[in-house]
Amino acid sequence: MPDPLIAPAVFTIDECATYLQIPKRTLYVKAQHGDIPSIKPGRRVLFPKYDLDVWMTKEARRRTNTTR
């Protein structure tokens, strides 16, 4: 059983939706359009945590710069 105190390196769609606090449908659409970092090994869509963290930092900076 995975240790709940250790974050996984890759999130499932459910885990990622919870992590980003957005609906799963929005997440699927963003992944499909390449708007959010994801990988698709076979039929599953997975989200590398490191890439998501980098993406969120860039998005926060971009939004801060455009609101000034």
Secondary structure, 3 states (H helix, E strand, C coil): CCCCCCCCCEECHHHHHHHHCCCHHHHHHHHHCCCCCCECCCCCCEEEHHHHHHHHHHHHHHHHHHCC
